[in-house]
Amino acid sequence: MQFDNDRILSRFSGMIACETISHSDPQETDDASFFALHDYLAATYPLVHRHLTREVIGKASLLYRWQGDGSSPALPCALLAHLDVVPTGDLSLWDSHPFTLTRKDGYVYGRGVLDNKCQLLAQMEAVEALLAEGWSPPCDIYLCYGHNEEVLAPDSGAAAIVDTLKQRGVRLGLVIDEGGCVTDGSTLGIAPRVAVIGMAEKGMADFRLTVQDPGGHASQPGPTSAVGRIARAAVNIETYPMPQRLISSVSQTLQRVSPYMDKGARLLLEHQSTSWFILKKVLEKSRATNAMTRTTTAVTMASGSAASNVLPETASITVNCRILPGDSLEDVRRHLQQMAGDDVEVSLLAGSEASPESKQDETFDLLASLAAELAPDAVVTPYLMMAGSDARHYYAISDHVYRFAPYYFDQKALPTAHSVNECLPETGFDEAARFYAKLLMRYGAREGQA
């Protein structure tokens, strides 16, 4: 199957031009931009819109169904992406207009090129090409595109799609969303590139810790103040983090990269259970591996008096927590309360639980084999996604929820997600489309599925 990278990029420009920014306050979101993207997809991929059913779910999310011919017992599969992007920030910091796809020095620039319209593009290209060749799926295929993934919205488009499918009795045998990618091995401390497939994702929560005090004039302070007491709580939280643990996907990551480490590290990683006392001390020295092995609690905001000569009646801090699978929101709340003391009020502002870990079986093996074909020089490994995605909602209807974008996110591109000058290497868009086409053709063709 042939895909033309330049032609794909020419179609990508129309997606980037749609300013589908999502905001925490839905009143600030321009709904028309999402409908413009809907129309662009319909005009650009006519076969998709002729042969698949399409529904608008919630305010602006999209659900497509490609009905299978029933020749396979496989459960349906779902390809996920999201339509929305984060705000651009200071436009003066961008080298080119964020909603104009720009090619320069081997990269493409624009808001959403990496997060996450590249995935939407490759999936649409794959399905359009399969339809053009007359291929018919042996089982149902769903394309699921949420409109507000970038915000913790109570009216999540992804959650609404899942509810719709659940009500219809649909259970999915494979879900693939953003999260993993091909990237430089330096992120895991090895020389070869890595292709990481997300098996789970951390939960996220913001807690506010508040102290009450009589307050008064700063010229007559008491032995303690609200700020002092909340500061001690912050110090305790940083001094006594939640305990480290090795979950399955992280253990697998360490095992698979161990052959590329020096002898000392290799011995520790190959004998994780017996070397855990030493290994955990090594892992917590790196920000990345520390975050892989515990629920993190970061003090990010503080407030007290509005004037230097006033003792505040209230002082507070905000703690952003990234929750390791196996811990819960309540576990984190109890830990924060224990560290802060009984005189500190701990309240949850917003949060979502960590996801379960997906099954590592023949379905994962299919993704791993395709990732190896995409990047033959890379070490393919399961991993834990640190951020959040729409994928977490799909555990309600699937045990096989994975996260992998079939692109190379190099060390120039990777830090630009949610930042200025968001970019991706300009090559590889054709290979990403081919990845999804092969996935769809091979998924339903496997024997013994149910």
LOBA-725738 format. One record per residue (C-alpha): x, y, z. Coordinates in pm, whole numbers, padded with zeros to 5 digits, always signed. Each point is the difference from the previous one (the first is absolute). Layout:
N
XYZ
...
// end
This chain:
450
+00000+00000+00000
+00149+00331-00111
-00021+00324+00196
+00148+00332-00114
+00152+00199+00286
-00022+00338-00177
-00363-00049-00098
-00087-00104+00353
+00165+00316+00135
-00195+00213-00247
-00321-00141+00146
+00135+00046+00352
+00015+00376-00053
-00379+00023-00004
-00026-00178+00336
+00255+00230+00160
-00184+00305-00135
-00306-00087+00211
+00058+00177+00334
-00155-00269+00217
+00119+00132+00335
-00169-00143+00306
-00029+00204+00319
-00083-00094+00357
-00285+00251-00025
-00215-00136-00286
-00134+00351-00061
+00343+00094-00134
+00010-00284-00253
-00082+00086-00361
-00234-00283-00097
-00002+00115-00363
+00365-00099-00041
-00086-00360+00089
-00287-00008-00248
+00237+00142-00261
+00234-00293+00068
-00293-00240-00035
-00077+00150-00341
+00364-00011-00104
+00022-00370+00081
-00317-00069-00199
+00133+00188-00304
+00352-00145+00018
-00088-00364+00064
-00309-00066-00213
+00022-00381+00011
+00013+00000+00379
-00314+00210+00010
-00175-00204-00267
+00060-00343+00151
+00017+00064+00375
-00279+00129+00218
+00084+00319+00186
-00159+00144+00313
+00069+00318+00190
+00013-00096+00368
-00040+00260+00271
+00088+00348-00117
+00255-00078-00272
+00153-00348+00035
-00013-00242-00291
-00081-00372-00009
+00043-00195-00324
-00099-00361-00054
+00137-00214-00281
-00223-00305+00000
+00183-00331-00043
-00111-00279-00227
-00022-00245+00291
+00269-00237-00128
+00205+00030+00321
-00103-00081+00358
+00221+00285+00121
-00151+00268+00217
-00009+00346-00161
+00306+00222+00024
+00022+00376+00047
+00250+00259-00118
+00008+00312+00220
+00122+00356-00040
-00125+00335+00122
-00111+00303-00197
+00096+00269+00248
+00327+00177+00069
+00130+00211+00286
+00018+00382-00022
+00293+00147-00189
+00140+00217+00279
+00200+00309-00098
-00022+00026-00379
+00314+00213-00012
+00202-00305+00111
-00105-00203-00303
+00229+00007-00304
-00301-00046-00229
-00376+00024+00039
-00114-00293+00217
-00301-00076-00220
+00190+00001-00326
+00185-00324-00071
+00362+00105-00066
+00278-00219-00137
+00352+00107+00089
+00336-00173+00039
-00146-00350+00002
-00288+00068+00242
-00366+00096-00020
-00127+00262+00245
-00345+00086+00128
-00227-00040+00301
-00117-00359+00003
+00256-00153-00236
+00129-00216+00287
-00289+00011+00247
-00202-00152-00155
-00122+00072-00351
+00286-00205-00147
-00182-00308+00127
-00337+00114-00137
+00171+00060-00336
+00168-00342-00023
-00317-00186+00096
-00212+00183-00256
+00265-00058-00268
+00014-00371+00081
-00376-00056-00012
-00040+00204-00320
+00277-00203-00167
-00148-00334+00109
-00339+00102-00136
+00159+00109-00329
+00151-00348-00034
-00336-00162+00066
+00103-00160+00330
-00283-00098+00232
+00058-00052+00373
-00086-00341+00144
-00122+00162+00323
-00130+00343+00098
+00245+00289+00022
-00070+00320+00193
+00172+00337-00034
-00046+00196+00322
+00097+00368+00015
-00063+00198+00318
-00029+00378-00010
+00124+00093+00350
+00282-00236+00096
+00226+00288+00103
-00218+00107+00292
-00147-00187+00297
-00350+00069-00123
-00304-00143+00180
-00159-00049-00344
+00290-00200-00146
-00060-00084-00363
+00195-00324+00036
-00208-00104+00299
-00317+00074-00202
+00126-00217-00286
+00071-00284+00242
-00345+00037+00155
-00156-00014-00347
+00187-00317-00093
-00073-00159+00337
-00371+00066-00037
+00014-00175-00337
+00167-00305+00152
+00331+00057-00175
+00311-00150+00151
+00337+00074-00162
+00282-00247-00055
+00258+00272-00067
+00020+00372+00075
+00300+00205-00110
+00047+00364+00097
+00283+00251+00035
+00269-00031+00264
+00281-00223-00116
+00223+00069-00300
+00342-00065-00145
+00253+00220+00174
+00366+00025+00094
+00123-00255+00251
+00163+00275+00204
-00336+00046+00172
+00061-00343+00159
+00376+00027+00021
+00091-00222-00297
+00154+00060-00342
-00253-00169-00234
-00332+00160-00081
-00304-00132+00182
-00356-00065-00110
-00211+00026+00312
-00354-00134+00014
-00206+00137+00285
-00169-00270+00207
-00146+00233+00262
-00003+00363+00099
+00034+00184+00324
-00294+00172+00160
+00008+00371+00070
-00129+00206+00290
+00027+00348+00145
-00041+00028+00377
-00024+00323+00195
+00137+00006+00353
-00131+00282+00216
+00084+00134+00349
-00218+00237+00203
+00146+00250+00250
-00124+00303+00198
+00225+00224-00209
+00067+00357+00107
+00271+00264-00027
+00349-00123-00085
+00147+00218+00275
-00144-00237+00261
+00039-00353-00135
-00075-00312+00195
+00238-00295+00028
-00132-00138-00330
-00178+00139-00305
-00222-00148-00269
+00282+00035-00251
+00251-00166+00230
-00230-00292+00068
-00086-00053-00367
+00369+00032-00086
+00083-00280+00244
-00265-00212-00167
+00163+00068-00339
+00343-00096+00134
-00136-00325+00145
-00167-00090-00329
+00327+00049-00185
+00209-00175+00265
-00223-00307+00030
-00132-00096-00345
-00228-00295-00060
+00186-00333-00013
+00156-00140-00314
-00147-00307-00171
+00068-00193-00318
-00315-00059-00204
+00005-00257-00279
+00041+00235-00297
+00287+00188+00166
+00170-00325+00097
-00028-00108-00365
+00151+00328-00118
+00300-00043+00229
+00048-00361-00104
-00007+00079-00371
+00249+00286+00020
+00235-00181+00239
+00211-00167-00274
+00105+00347-00119
+00111+00125+00344
+00341-00031+00166
+00074-00319+00195
-00094+00138+00342
-00334+00141-00112
-00070-00313-00203
+00042-00223+00304
-00235+00217+00205
-00265+00009-00272
+00020-00371-00077
-00049-00089+00368
-00260+00257+00101
-00157-00184+00292
+00324-00090+00177
+00169+00334-00074
-00302+00219+00073
+00146+00169+00308
+00293+00131-00207
-00190+00034-00328
-00264+00232+00138
+00267+00239+00127
+00152+00008-00348
-00337+00052-00168
-00105+00290+00220
+00309+00200-00099
-00140+00060-00348
-00317+00204-00041
-00126-00234-00271
+00055-00330+00181
-00109+00147+00333
-00333+00093-00161
-00030-00350-00148
+00022-00163+00343
-00218+00208+00231
-00294+00234+00029
+00154+00346-00018
-00117+00293+00212
+00121+00338-00125
-00066+00322+00191
-00077+00245-00279
-00194+00298+00139
-00017+00193+00328
-00202+00290+00138
-00003+00199+00321
-00033+00364+00090
-00054+00274-00255
+00232+00236+00190
+00337-00040+00171
-00123+00144+00333
-00312-00216+00029
-00015-00344+00158
-00238-00198-00222
-00307-00172+00139
+00036-00262-00272
+00300-00147-00176
-00004-00277-00257
+00210-00204-00236
-00101-00201-00306
+00153-00342-00054
-00007-00156-00347
+00010-00379+00022
+00066-00260-00271
-00142-00327+00126
+00170-00333-00061
-00232-00288-00095
-00082-00183+00321
-00036+00323+00199
-00330+00185+00020
-00112+00358+00051
-00093-00093+00355
+00344-00152+00062
+00160+00326-00108
-00237+00211+00210
+00082-00206+00309
+00372+00033-00063
-00023+00377-00038
-00207+00024+00317
+00254-00207+00193
+00288+00217-00122
-00183+00328+00061
-00150-00070+00343
-00352+00002+00137
-00025+00380+00010
+00032+00023-00379
-00308-00045-00218
+00070-00215-00308
-00254+00026-00283
-00008-00145-00350
-00040+00267-00267
-00009-00228-00305
+00134-00339-00088
-00021-00328-00183
+00107-00344+00113
+00295-00182-00154
-00092-00247-00269
+00034-00376+00033
+00285-00172-00185
-00101-00151-00333
+00051-00363-00082
+00333-00101-00147
-00102-00279-00233
-00028-00069-00373
-00172+00335-00057
+00294+00183+00152
+00231-00225-00203
-00171+00117-00319
+00067+00364+00088
+00356-00081+00102
+00069-00176-00330
-00134+00297-00197
+00207+00241+00208
+00307-00212-00075
-00077+00019-00372
-00043+00376+00027
+00331+00045+00183
+00220-00308-00048
+00287+00162+00190
-00211+00067+00312
-00047-00193+00322
-00375-00066+00027
-00127+00011+00357
-00313+00047+00210
-00003+00315+00206
-00202+00212+00240
-00139+00324-00141
+00061+00288+00242
-00261+00236-00145
-00370-00056-00060
-00190-00094-00314
-00350-00087-00117
+00107-00366+00009
-00073-00023+00372
-00375+00014-00066
+00007-00308-00224
+00081-00251+00274
-00374-00009+00060
-00039-00190-00328
+00343-00155-00065
+00285-00186+00171
+00236+00087-00287
+00060+00375+00014
+00339+00112-00134
+00173+00326-00076
+00229+00034-00300
+00035+00267-00267
+00196-00142-00298
+00232+00300-00032
+00357+00085+00096
-00011+00265+00272
+00364+00108+00011
+00168+00216+00262
-00089+00316-00189
-00367-00086-00043
-00080-00169+00330
+00031+00310+00225
-00224+00207-00231
-00324-00172+00100
-00215+00270+00165
+00280+00249-00069
+00093+00253-00267
+00129-00112-00341
-00166-00340+00031
+00160-00222-00264
+00067-00346-00142
+00253-00131-00253
-00154+00049-00343
+00073-00359-00104
-00193-00301+00125
-00361+00108-00053
-00032-00259-00277
+00139-00269+00230
-00247+00096+00273
-00292-00045-00242
+00145-00335-00111
+00027-00107+00366
-00374+00046+00056
-00090-00166-00330
+00205-00308+00091
-00145-00001+00351
-00356-00009-00130
+00076-00270-00256
+00183-00225+00247
-00219+00049+00305
-00312-00173-00130
+00193-00258-00199
+00140-00174+00309
-00152-00335+00088
-00166-00097+00324
-00119+00348+00099
-00311+00060+00205
// end
